[in-house]
């Protein structure tokens, strides 16, 4: 029995397993990372839309045309995220919501 040959075959098999595991890990992690990036982009877009709404309310008033336009934009961003993740970000509360319960009422 050749002990050196057995160790060599065992080493090759172990190496092949390590490579296979690394490839599988990569294939599983890439879609998850892309989904996390997309969710972060949704969060960022909603936060920007909330900020623009807050600014429009400060400058032009709660019931102004500008504030209504910013509300529509915010609702559109929330709808977009809802369509992708069935969640939307609330930047003021700093949390994700899993209910389609944001305020879509627009004055005028």
C-alpha positions as a printed Julia matrix, in Angstrom:
108×3 Matrix{Float64}:
   0.0    0.0    0.0
   1.38   3.37  -1.02
   0.71   5.83   1.83
   2.11   8.84  -0.05
  -0.26   8.18  -2.97
  -3.26   7.94  -0.61
  -2.42  11.3    0.95
  -2.0   12.85  -2.48
  -5.43  11.61  -3.62
  -6.97  12.76  -0.34
  -5.35  16.17  -0.74
  -6.7   16.51  -4.28
 -10.2   15.56  -3.16
 -10.05  18.02  -0.27
  -8.81  20.74  -2.61
 -11.61  20.02  -5.08
 -14.15  20.21  -2.25
 -12.77  23.55  -1.1
 -12.98  24.96  -4.64
 -16.51  23.63  -5.1
 -17.62  25.08  -1.76
 -16.08  28.47  -2.58
 -17.82  28.55  -5.97
 -21.17  27.6   -4.42
 -20.77  30.23  -1.7
 -20.04  32.88  -4.31
 -23.06  31.92  -6.44
 -25.34  32.07  -3.4
 -23.96  35.33  -1.98
 -23.99  37.45  -5.17
 -27.81  37.61  -5.58
 -28.22  38.34  -1.86
 -25.72  41.21  -2.07
 -27.49  42.59  -5.14
 -30.83  42.45  -3.31
 -29.31  44.23  -0.32
 -27.91  46.92  -2.64
 -31.32  47.37  -4.26
 -32.98  47.66  -0.86
 -30.4   50.24   0.24
 -31.08  52.2   -2.97
 -34.82  52.14  -2.21
 -34.12  53.37   1.31
 -31.89  56.15  -0.01
 -34.43  57.28  -2.64
 -37.22  57.39  -0.05
 -35.06  59.38   2.36
 -34.28  61.9   -0.4
 -37.96  62.17  -1.31
 -38.88  62.68   2.36
 -36.25  65.39   2.64
 -37.57  67.17  -0.47
 -41.11  66.99   0.95
 -39.96  68.42   4.29
 -38.2   71.25   2.46
 -41.26  72.01   0.31
 -43.46  72.14   3.42
 -41.0   74.49   5.16
 -40.7   76.81   2.16
 -44.21  76.74   0.72
 -46.54  75.35   3.37
 -48.21  72.03   4.17
 -50.96  72.42   1.56
 -48.94  74.01  -1.23
 -48.73  72.68  -4.78
 -44.99  72.1   -4.24
 -45.63  69.97  -1.14
 -48.29  67.98  -3.01
 -45.84  67.34  -5.85
 -43.2   66.12  -3.36
 -45.83  63.87  -1.69
 -46.58  62.29  -5.05
 -42.86  61.68  -5.6
 -42.49  60.17  -2.13
 -45.5   57.91  -2.69
 -44.06  56.83  -6.05
 -40.76  55.89  -4.38
 -42.6   53.95  -1.69
 -44.69  52.18  -4.35
 -41.53  51.26  -6.22
 -39.95  49.73  -3.12
 -43.21  48.04  -2.19
 -43.31  46.45  -5.63
 -39.8   45.05  -5.19
 -39.71  44.06  -1.53
 -43.26  44.3   -0.15
 -41.78  46.77   2.31
 -41.14  50.48   2.36
 -38.75  52.63   4.37
 -39.95  55.27   6.81
 -37.03  57.66   7.17
 -38.62  59.58  10.03
 -39.12  56.42  12.13
 -35.93  54.8   10.74
 -37.6   51.48  10.03
 -38.99  49.28   7.29
 -42.75  48.75   7.22
 -44.37  45.61   5.9
 -47.88  47.09   5.6
 -49.01  49.19   2.63
 -50.13  51.9    5.05
 -48.43  55.13   4.07
 -50.43  58.29   3.71
 -51.34  58.8    0.06
 -53.73  61.68   0.68
 -52.81  64.76  -1.29
 -54.44  68.1   -0.61
 -56.16  69.96  -3.46
